[in-house]
Amino acid sequence: MSPVSIRPDLEVDPATADAMLARAEIDARVASVSLLHGGEISAVYALALQGSQPSLVLKIYPDSMSWKMRKEARLLDLVWDRLPVPAPRLRAADASRELIGLDYVVMSRLDGDPLGPLEQALSAPERREAFEQLGRLSRAFHDIAMDAFGYIGADGIMSGHADNRSYLTSQFERKLGEFRSRGGPADLAARIARQVADASDLFAACGAPVLCHNDLHPGNVLARVTGGRVELTGVVDFEGALAGDPLKDVAKAIYYLSPEQREAFLGGYGPMSRTKIEPTLAIYRLLFSLELWCWYRQFGAAEKLAPLIEDLDRLVSG
């Protein structure tokens, strides 16, 4: 079965982009539109402007997840000027669907290139420097206090929880229910449920919620190299942000990192006051593997399922 993509697939011509800018009262004309990149949800375009004006970014959301437009607009306003690395400046958010039939935002375009591809050309000291900066950026997100634990929706925290124990218990219950309904092994689901019950005190150790980017990987940060020094120049994609345990965000940020990258990230992040840090990171990794399995099963990426089952089995056997 081929994976199903929900990312919008449409061509945006300069005339349509001009109309978008005019609606937002942005005094500029578009010279060209090019597909910048796209994840599994949104399509992202670069808008090159006539004259010497800096380029902009157009992000279009699929119909099934149009609410993420309002969420991202909210988050961009929340983090503006509060991070050590620039975030895009929101220029327009349009849910009228009058121009392209979908919701979209227009943002400033940040300098630099995605760290993911760029890091392949970096020296070992440059890579360490980049991931130390990534750790410091993660720490800065966690300096932003939130009112309750929960996923952030279009209008704020959805179904907020007063404590992390109840939030994570509900998260695991929901994902285990989905795992079972989508054909996940019943015996593995039962073992995961037992391990989650045993981890209740780990969840309770987090006393207050903070802002979590929830997808702070090298593809979502920009960087540039000048004079032999690497510098992070931007952070993007706030669609998955939540209010929760900072260790949950750290665990997701290091999910795909090599041991060297992980060491640099944690070094940049700095001291953590919690005890039982490694067991806490491990239980959150279990949640992410479970979420990924459900995501790929939903959208038909069958080739990705077996490695995740192996990972889940290893995590509950360790």
Wavefront OBJ file of the C-alpha trace (Angstrom):
o trace
v 0.000 0.000 0.000
v 1.423 3.364 -1.011
v 1.644 6.099 1.646
v -1.177 8.627 1.486
v -0.081 12.269 1.450
v -2.357 14.994 2.759
v 0.018 17.798 1.760
v -1.640 20.230 -0.676
v -0.409 19.812 -4.230
v -1.170 22.970 -6.173
v 0.592 25.564 -8.257
v 0.513 29.149 -7.005
v 1.244 31.707 -9.714
v 2.655 35.205 -9.052
v -0.727 36.837 -9.741
v -2.387 34.781 -7.000
v 0.486 35.490 -4.643
v 0.155 39.205 -5.444
v -3.501 38.996 -4.442
v -2.507 37.371 -1.143
v -0.110 40.209 -0.374
v -2.670 42.833 -1.373
v -5.241 41.325 1.009
v -2.679 41.639 3.799
v -1.801 45.217 2.760
v 1.780 44.214 2.063
v 3.199 46.725 -0.427
v 5.124 44.361 -2.679
v 4.885 42.514 -5.995
v 5.848 38.884 -6.484
v 8.508 38.098 -9.071
v 8.329 34.299 -8.770
v 6.907 31.473 -6.701
v 8.868 28.298 -6.032
v 8.184 25.216 -3.945
v 10.482 25.558 -0.969
v 9.802 22.298 0.816
v 6.978 20.422 2.376
v 6.518 18.000 5.204
v 3.774 15.422 5.510
v 1.122 18.054 6.212
v 1.741 21.509 4.727
v 3.133 22.844 1.456
v 5.674 25.667 1.703
v 6.596 28.127 -1.063
v 9.182 30.887 -1.418
v 7.857 34.203 -2.723
v 10.638 36.171 -4.412
v 9.672 39.841 -4.520
v 10.425 42.448 -7.141
v 13.054 45.051 -6.359
v 15.275 44.679 -3.324
v 12.606 43.587 -0.866
v 13.343 40.410 1.128
v 11.570 37.214 0.141
v 8.540 35.875 1.971
v 7.257 32.377 2.695
v 3.788 31.054 1.899
v 2.576 28.044 3.883
v -0.635 26.269 2.812
v -2.504 23.843 5.056
v -4.559 20.825 3.938
v -8.321 20.979 4.290
v -8.368 18.175 6.849
v -6.016 20.083 9.163
v -6.903 23.676 8.391
v -7.036 24.507 12.109
v -3.257 24.217 12.226
v -3.092 27.573 10.428
v -4.592 29.420 13.403
v -2.422 27.418 15.772
v 0.788 28.298 13.982
v -0.178 31.966 13.782
v -0.809 31.937 17.550
v 2.524 30.265 18.275
v 4.532 32.612 16.055
v 3.149 35.549 18.021
v 3.905 33.804 21.329
v 7.597 33.133 20.615
v 8.361 36.346 18.763
v 11.560 37.898 20.194
v 11.752 35.326 23.020
v 14.193 32.846 21.500
v 17.954 33.027 20.822
v 17.255 31.979 17.226
v 14.824 33.933 15.007
v 11.365 32.560 14.276
v 9.398 33.710 11.210
v 7.456 36.930 11.589
v 3.790 36.439 10.737
v 2.682 38.813 7.958
v -0.751 37.403 7.090
v -3.128 34.606 8.072
v -6.117 33.967 5.827
v -8.879 31.440 6.499
v -11.367 32.945 4.030
v -10.479 30.404 1.283
v -11.435 32.972 -1.326
v -8.146 32.849 -3.259
v -6.997 29.225 -3.262
v -9.720 27.344 -1.381
v -7.387 26.537 1.522
v -6.067 28.276 4.649
v -2.602 29.839 4.467
v -0.124 32.107 6.211
v 2.493 34.468 4.801
v 5.655 34.829 6.875
v 9.057 36.445 6.694
v 11.727 34.220 5.162
v 14.650 33.471 7.446
v 18.293 33.347 6.402
v 20.189 30.094 6.116
v 19.596 26.535 4.962
v 18.057 23.552 6.791
v 20.598 22.095 9.183
v 19.730 18.532 8.162
v 21.292 18.597 4.687
v 23.872 21.226 5.681
v 25.396 19.189 8.488
v 26.720 16.603 6.041
v 29.306 19.164 4.904
v 30.260 20.330 8.403
v 33.411 19.360 10.236
v 33.089 17.476 13.527
v 33.665 20.648 15.616
v 31.112 22.546 13.496
v 28.532 19.797 13.943
v 29.079 19.826 17.689
v 28.699 23.600 17.756
v 25.460 23.386 15.758
v 23.875 20.794 18.054
v 24.994 22.635 21.179
v 23.108 25.655 19.813
v 20.118 23.408 19.146
v 20.197 22.358 22.798
v 20.298 25.991 23.935
v 17.360 26.760 21.660
v 15.371 23.914 23.214
v 16.132 25.303 26.665
v 14.831 28.717 25.618
v 11.487 27.214 24.566
v 11.244 25.695 28.023
v 11.689 29.087 29.660
v 8.202 29.986 28.358
v 5.686 28.932 31.004
v 2.242 27.615 30.044
v -1.034 27.482 31.978
v -1.848 23.761 31.723
v -0.592 20.491 30.274
v -1.927 19.563 26.865
v -1.759 19.794 23.111
v -2.069 23.305 21.723
v -4.921 23.785 19.270
v -6.205 26.674 17.213
v -7.611 28.493 20.242
v -5.189 27.464 22.975
v -4.572 24.323 25.012
v -7.030 21.568 24.170
v -8.474 19.519 27.050
v -5.930 20.958 29.465
v -4.690 18.877 32.395
v -3.650 20.249 35.767
v -0.774 17.784 36.116
v 1.581 15.842 33.886
v 0.610 12.449 35.308
v -2.994 12.761 34.131
v -1.913 14.249 30.790
v 0.560 11.488 29.935
v -1.716 8.747 31.211
v -4.456 9.993 28.885
v -1.991 10.302 25.988
v -0.821 6.715 26.341
v -4.378 5.428 26.747
v -5.471 7.222 23.593
v -2.521 6.034 21.523
v -2.732 2.470 22.810
v -6.396 2.422 21.842
v -5.465 3.584 18.354
v -2.595 1.078 18.212
v -4.978 -1.788 18.972
v -7.687 -0.561 16.596
v -5.193 -0.288 13.734
v -3.963 -3.850 14.170
v -1.012 -3.477 16.524
v -0.047 -6.679 18.396
v -2.319 -7.084 21.425
v 0.385 -8.660 23.601
v 2.746 -5.753 22.898
v -0.008 -3.244 23.724
v -0.574 -4.988 27.068
v 3.140 -4.872 27.907
v 3.307 -1.172 27.011
v 0.299 -0.477 29.246
v 2.009 -2.213 32.187
v 5.216 -0.237 31.646
v 3.288 3.034 31.500
v 1.533 2.217 34.776
v 4.925 1.617 36.386
v 6.161 4.998 35.092
v 3.475 7.058 36.800
v 5.920 8.601 39.276
v 8.202 9.677 36.423
v 5.347 11.662 34.903
v 4.491 13.216 38.267
v 8.055 14.527 38.692
v 7.282 17.363 36.266
v 5.609 20.071 38.304
v 4.829 22.764 35.737
v 4.147 22.888 31.980
v 6.342 24.769 29.522
v 6.195 25.436 25.799
v 7.483 22.453 23.822
v 8.251 22.800 20.111
v 7.644 19.038 19.859
v 9.490 18.660 16.552
v 12.862 20.343 17.045
v 14.908 18.300 14.585
v 17.627 19.420 12.117
v 15.082 19.810 9.325
v 13.220 22.480 11.281
v 16.173 24.727 12.073
v 18.184 26.839 9.640
v 21.898 27.517 9.785
v 24.755 29.163 7.930
v 28.542 28.816 8.046
v 30.717 31.914 7.915
v 34.403 32.102 8.631
v 34.532 28.530 9.812
v 31.773 29.100 12.380
v 28.288 27.615 12.214
v 25.333 29.655 13.440
v 21.675 28.707 13.745
v 19.667 31.369 11.926
v 16.061 30.268 12.295
v 13.528 27.848 13.723
v 10.328 26.916 11.875
v 7.272 24.633 11.918
v 5.272 25.118 15.110
v 2.369 22.883 14.012
v 2.997 20.234 16.663
v 3.707 22.478 19.665
v 2.320 21.503 23.059
v 2.441 22.516 26.709
v 4.165 19.848 28.727
v 7.192 18.345 30.400
v 10.479 19.801 29.092
v 11.982 16.303 29.229
v 9.289 15.134 26.826
v 10.481 17.759 24.348
v 14.136 16.856 24.911
v 13.336 13.186 24.350
v 11.700 13.935 21.020
v 14.483 16.287 19.933
v 17.133 13.587 20.468
v 14.965 10.762 19.082
v 16.855 10.498 15.771
v 20.221 11.906 16.861
v 23.488 9.986 16.817
v 25.326 9.551 20.144
v 27.643 12.450 19.230
v 24.753 14.729 18.279
v 22.862 13.770 21.420
v 25.882 14.544 23.618
v 26.289 17.969 22.001
v 22.567 18.743 22.284
v 22.436 17.843 25.962
v 25.640 19.777 26.616
v 24.098 22.868 25.061
v 20.830 22.324 26.920
v 22.627 22.444 30.255
v 21.975 20.989 33.706
v 18.626 19.381 34.505
v 17.345 19.473 38.050
v 15.262 16.299 37.751
v 16.268 12.878 39.004
v 15.770 9.676 36.961
v 16.366 11.563 33.721
v 17.290 8.553 31.549
v 14.247 6.447 32.555
v 12.041 9.464 31.884
v 13.551 10.015 28.437
v 13.070 6.297 27.711
v 9.354 6.290 28.570
v 8.841 9.319 26.346
v 10.697 7.588 23.521
v 8.195 4.756 23.936
v 5.362 7.243 23.405
v 6.976 8.701 20.279
v 7.527 5.290 18.727
v 3.897 4.451 19.462
v 2.708 7.733 17.914
v 4.868 7.190 14.830
v 3.529 3.673 14.328
v -0.051 4.969 14.477
v 0.770 7.832 12.097
v 2.434 5.627 9.488
v -0.285 2.975 9.809
v -2.944 5.633 9.236
v -1.287 6.954 6.084
v -0.197 3.648 4.600
v 3.593 3.768 5.051
v 3.745 0.016 5.622
v 7.533 -0.271 5.196
v 8.074 1.870 8.308
v 5.957 -0.222 10.660
v 8.177 -3.243 11.370
v 11.190 -1.214 12.627
v 8.888 0.664 14.991
v 7.417 -2.580 16.334
v 11.002 -3.748 16.967
v 11.761 -0.467 18.747
v 8.631 -0.737 20.900
v 9.447 -4.345 21.776
v 12.998 -3.393 22.726
v 11.842 -0.483 24.884
v 9.429 -2.598 26.925
v 11.930 -5.459 27.230
v 14.838 -3.341 28.400
l 1 2 3 4 5 6 7 8 9 10 11 12 13 14 15 16 17 18 19 20 21 22 23 24 25 26 27 28 29 30 31 32 33 34 35 36 37 38 39 40 41 42 43 44 45 46 47 48 49 50 51 52 53 54 55 56 57 58 59 60 61 62 63 64 65 66 67 68 69 70 71 72 73 74 75 76 77 78 79 80 81 82 83 84 85 86 87 88 89 90 91 92 93 94 95 96 97 98 99 100 101 102 103 104 105 106 107 108 109 110 111 112 113 114 115 116 117 118 119 120 121 122 123 124 125 126 127 128 129 130 131 132 133 134 135 136 137 138 139 140 141 142 143 144 145 146 147 148 149 150 151 152 153 154 155 156 157 158 159 160 161 162 163 164 165 166 167 168 169 170 171 172 173 174 175 176 177 178 179 180 181 182 183 184 185 186 187 188 189 190 191 192 193 194 195 196 197 198 199 200 201 202 203 204 205 206 207 208 209 210 211 212 213 214 215 216 217 218 219 220 221 222 223 224 225 226 227 228 229 230 231 232 233 234 235 236 237 238 239 240 241 242 243 244 245 246 247 248 249 250 251 252 253 254 255 256 257 258 259 260 261 262 263 264 265 266 267 268 269 270 271 272 273 274 275 276 277 278 279 280 281 282 283 284 285 286 287 288 289 290 291 292 293 294 295 296 297 298 299 300 301 302 303 304 305 306 307 308 309 310 311 312 313 314 315 316 317 318
